[in-house]
Amino acid sequence: MDYTLKNKDLKLNRHVIGLRVACILFILSSMFLGACYVIFPELNPSEDAFKINIYRHIFSIIFHLLIFIFLNRKIYLILLLLTISWFFIDTFYFAANAFELNHQAWNIYAIYGAKFLDYVFMFIGLWCVIALCFANFYATLAIVIVALLNIATPLYSILSIPSFYFTTDPQTIVSDALALNQYIFIGNIQVSIIIVIGTLWIAWRLEKVTEDAARQERSSVTLGRYFSPDVRQEIQNENFLENDNSSNEKEVVILFTDISGFTKLSENIEPNEVLKLLSEYQTLMVDCIFSNGGTVDKFIGDSVMATFGTPISRGNDAQNALSCVKNMQQAMRIWDNEAKNTGSLSIAHRIGIHFGKCFVGNVGSPQRIEYTVIGDAVNVASRICDACKDVGCDVLVSGQFMGKLDDKPSANLIKDFSIRGREEKVDLYQITF
């Protein structure tokens, strides 16, 4: 999967979950405030303000509950915009009207005096927490801006009253309702700034964490193309790819498979059929390799190259490779029977295995790097696979490989076999499963 698409996918999942959490908090907040207005009706000296507050909280509960129920990835953006729009309308229209009605019925500034300024900052922390739960930087920013504008209006109104004044004298603050506590005011400003900046920073960091998670997921998917799940897990747990010692000389098992008569076979069928055939064959081979702890090194035309013992040894690499070959032969027989029953094309393949020292690690240029094995042992394994044509068999393994097996299968020895392109003769074993 493309990294950009994966990143967007992870972000969208996080955003959907975040909107659900925010809806839950909005519901809880409305339930609490609505219950307070019912239990303590004196909080609303204006009857009209009481009705507005009750109805807006009831609507808010129903509205956010519906969003929570029907929210999904496809309509996330629409529901997010509706949520923010309702928060804006509720704050600057319904709540503002209720406050104004209460203020007219019960002169709040006259009763509380300058002390009311302290209550203005009370909800900034609540709204920032809810904004952060959206898990969307831009949604968080929008809610924070609305919250700041919500305290800006009463703040401006109170500070504009000429009779109110700032002081730091404790006795004056206690005795005079018109006195503004300068220490408390500065503290409220400081705390509000820290809360807002901290909220926006955390929201921004969440975006970066999501990108890192997408990058990690991409790395895991890439590893999954080459390594079996258990080998991949070991690599990730031990940070193997970050280890400078991951590129060195090792003794490994190299396995090659090759479709018999593929060139002639591909001449008689359409290219799309050739591609389908190769895909099915490679899928079978990869499943067998992965199920036995092997690593897919590369696909070379109709050939599959695999290694056992890379990037880390499993302790019984040769035996695992032999089990892999057995699984491959069984899978090919099943595929062949299915092909005969359905009238599809039937194919056969050859397998060659060798054991030897190779360079194991990343090779290539800064533009493209490939994790692979290089060395004479690789060439020998490839030649052994080709030698199956000369011998007339399906599976050939080298004497070096056979010597590494704890549980040796029955095999026919072909002594001092001359493989193509190599002067030194090798002992080969023909194995039949």
N, C-alpha and C positions, 0 to 999 in steps of 0.2 A: 504493500500500500504506500502511496505517495506520502512523504513526511508532512507536507503542508495539509493534506486532507486528514491525516491522522491527528495532527495538532488541532485542527478545527473540530474534529469529532470528539476529542477528549474535552475540549473547552465547552462544547455544546452540552455534553453530559453533565459537566460540573455546573453549568449555568442553570440547567433544568432542575437539578437537585437544590441549588441555591435558592431559586425562586420558590420552590416548595417549602423550604425552611423559613424563608421570609414570610410566606403566607401564614404559616403556623404562628409565627411571632406576632403578626398583625392581628390574627384571630384572638390570640391570648390577651394581647393588649386591649383590644376592643371589648372583650368579655370582662376583663377586670375593671376598666373605666366605666363601662355600662352598668356593671353591678354596683359600683360605688355611687353612681348618680341615682340609682334606684334606692339603695340603702340610706344614702345621705342626700335627700332632695334639697337640703339647704345649700348644697354646693352651687345650685343654680337658682339664684333669687328671682330670675325671670322665668316665667312659665314657658314662654316661647323658646327660650334658650334651653330649658330642660327637654322639651320635645325634640329640638334640633339635635341635641347631644345623644338622646336615646335612639332616635331614628338613624342618625349617621353611623352609630356603632353597630346597630342591628344590620344595616345595609353592608357595612364593612365586613362583618362576620360572614354573611351570605356570599358577598362578592369574592372574598379571598378563599372561601371554601369551594366555590365553583371553579375557581382557577386551579386550586390544588387538585381537584378531581379530574378536570379535563385537560390539564397541562400535559403536553407531549413535545417531542423535538420539532415537529413540523410547525406548530403554532406558537412556539416559545416566544419569538420576538413580538408577536401581536399581543400576547398576554402580558409580557413584560411592560410594553408601552402602556397598556391599559392599567396595570398596577401602579406605575409611576404617575400616570395621569390622574388616577383617583386620589393618590396621596397628595398631589398638588392641589386638586380641587377641594378635597376635604380640609386641607390645612388652611388655604387662603380664602375659602368661601364659607363652608359650613362652620368650621371651628372659629373662624374670625368673626362671623356673624353672631354666633352664640356668645363669644366673649364680649362683643360690643353691646349686646342686649343685657348681659349681666352687669356690664360696666354702667350702663344707663340706669338700670334698676337699683344698683348697689354700688355707689362710687368706690370702685376698688382702690384707686390711688389714694382716696381720702381715708379709707379704712386702714389699708396696709401701709400707706405712705411710701417712702423711698424704699422700704424693706421689700416691696414687691419685686424690685429689680433682682433680688437674689433668686426668686422663683423662675425668672425668665430663662436662666441657664439650666434649669433642672432636667429638661428632656433631651438636651443635646447628646448626652451619652447613650440614651435609649435608642434614638434614631440612628446614631452611628453604628451601634451593634446590629440593628436590623439591616442597615445599608450594607454592612460587611457580609452578612449572611447571604446576600444575593449572589456572591461569588462571581460577580461580573464588575470589572473595574468601572465601566461607564455607568452602569446602574447604581453602583455605590456612589460615584461622583454626583449623579443626579439627585439622589436622596439626601446626600450631605448638603448640597447647595440649597435644596428646599428647606432643610432643617435650619441652616444658617439664616436664610431669608425670613424664616418663621420667628426667629428671636430678634432679628434686626428691627422689625417694625415696632414692637413694644419697647425695645431698648432705646430706639430713637425718640419715641413718645415720652418716656420717663425722663430721659436726659434733657429733653426740650422744655420741661416744666421749670420755670425760673426759680420757684421756691425751693426746689430740691438742691442740695449742695453736698459736696464730698467733705469728709472729715475723718481723722484717725483717732479722735478723742473718745475713749470708751464711754464716759459719762454722757457725752452729747449724743452718741449713737443710741444709747439705751433710752434717754429721756426725750429726744426730739425725733418725731416721726418723719420729719423732712430731711433728716441727716442720712447721707449715703455712706456706708462703710467702705472706705477707700481700699482697705486691705482685702476685704471679701470681693470687691469688684475686680481688683487686679488679679486675685487668685482665680476667680471664675473665668476671666479672659484667658489666663495662662492655661488652665486645665482644658478649656474648650479648644484652644489652639492645638495643644498636644494631642487631644482625642481626635480631632479632625485630621491632623497630619498623620498620626499613627494609623488611623483607619484607612486613609488613602494609600499609605505606604504598604500596609498589609494587603490591600486589594490589588495593588500593582505587583507585589511579590507573588501573589497567587497566580497571576497570569504567567509569570516566569516559571513558577513551579510546574504549571501545566505544560509549558513548552519543554521543560526538562523531562517530564514524564513521557511526553510524546517521543522525545529523542531516545529515551531508554527503551520504550516499547518498540521503536523502529530497530534499535540495536538487537533486541531480543528476537524480533521477526527475522532479521538478517541472519543471526546465528542459527535460527531454526531451519534455514535453507540448507545448512551444511552439517549441523551436528544433531544427533539424536537428543530427545528431551532431557534424559538424565545427564548426558555429557554437557549439554548447554547449561543445565542448572549448576553443575560443578564449576564451569567456567565463570558464570556470573557470581557465584558465591565467593570464589577465590580471586575475583578481579584478574583473571588470567591474562586477558588481553592488555592489561595495563602493566604487566610484568615484563621487564626487559629480557628475562630469560625465556620468554615464550618462543623466541626464534633461536634455534640451535640444532645441533646434530643429534638425531635419535635413531634408534632401531625400531622400525615400524613394519607393519604388514601392508603390502600394496596389492590391491585387487582390481583387475580389469575385466569388464564384460564387453562382448561384441556380438551384434546380431549377425547370424550366418547368412551370407548371400544378400546382404542388404542392398548393395548397388544394383544387382539384377532385379531384386524385388521392387525397388523404387522406380524402376523404368516402366513398370507395367501398371502403376496406379497413379491417381491424381495427387498433386502436391499436398492438398489438404488431408487426404487419406494417409499420406506418409507422416505428416505432422501428428495426426491423431494416433497412429500406430506407435510412433516414437514416444508420445506423451504417456500412453498406456504402459508401454514397456518400462520407461524410466520410473513411473510411479510404483510399479511392482518392485523394481530393484531398490529404490530408495526406502520403501517400507521395510524390506528385508535388512538393508544396511542399518537403518536406525534402530530396528528392533533388536539388533545384536551389538549395539554400542559403537557402530562405525561412523565414519565421517565421509560425506560426499565431497570429493575434491573438485571434480568438474565433470561436465558432459562434453564428449568430443564426438560430434556427429551422432552415430548410432552406438557409441561406446560410453560406458560409465566407468569412471575411475573413483575408487574408494580406498580409504586407509583405515587401519585399526591401530590404535596406539597414539593417535593425534587428536587433539592437541596435548592430551594427557593419556598415559597408559592406564588401562583397566586391569592390568596384572595378568590377564589371560587373553591377550589380543589375538594370538594365533588360533586358539580354540574358538573364540568369538567369530573370527573370519570363516572358519570351517563350518560353524553353525549357520552363518549367513549364506554360504554357498548351498548348503542343504535346503534352507528355506527358499532360496532362489529357484532351485531345481523343482521343488514341490510347487511353487507358484507358477512356474512355466508350464508344468504338466496340467494344472487346473485351467490355466488360460488356453492351452492347446485344446483341451476337451471342450471348453465353451465355444472356441472358434469352430470346431468341427460340427457342433450341434446347431450353431446359428449360421453356418455357411460363411463365416468371416475368414479373413486371412490368418494363416497359421505361421508362426515364426519359431526359429530355434536360435540358440545363442551359444557362445563359447565363454569360458571363464579361465583366467590365468592368475595365479597368486605367487608372490615371492616375498621373502623376508630379508631385510638388509638395512644398512645405514643410509639415512637421507638427511638433507637440510630441511627443517620444518619451520615455517614462519611466513611472514608477510613479504611478498616480492612485488615489484612494479614501480611505477612512477608516482610523483605527488598527485597526479590527476586520477590514477586508478591503482589501487592496491588489491592484491589477491592473496588469500591465505592458502598455501599449497605446500607440496613436498617436491623436492628436486634432488636428483642424484642418479647414479648408475642403477640402483635397485629399481627405480621407476621404469627405466628403459627395459630392464630384464623382465619385469612383470608384464609389460606390454608385449614383448617378444614371445613370452610364454603363452599369452593369450592367442597370438597369431599362430603359434606352433600347433594349436589344436586342429587347425586345418590339415597340417601335414600328418599328424598322428591319427586323425579321424576320430576325435573324441570331444566331449563337451567340457571336461574339467581337467586342467593340468596344474600341478603345483610343483614348486622347486624343492630340492632336497633340504635347503636351508629352512624353508617353511615347515616341512615335515618334521625336521628335528626339533622344532619348538612346540610340537603338539604333545600334550600329556596323554590324550586319548586318541591314538592313531587309528584311522580307518583302514579298511582293506584297500590296497592299491597295487597297481602294476608298475614296477620300476622300469623306467626307460633310461638306461645308463649312458652317460657321455653323449648327451644330445647336443648337436650343434644348432644353436639358435641364430637366426638371421642377424647379421651385423655385429657378431661377437666371436672372437677367436677362441676364447676359453669355453670349453664344453661344460655342460651342467647336467646334473642328474634330475630327471623329472619323474613325477608320479602321476599316473592316470587314476583318477578317483571316479567311482560311479555311485550315485545315490538312487 
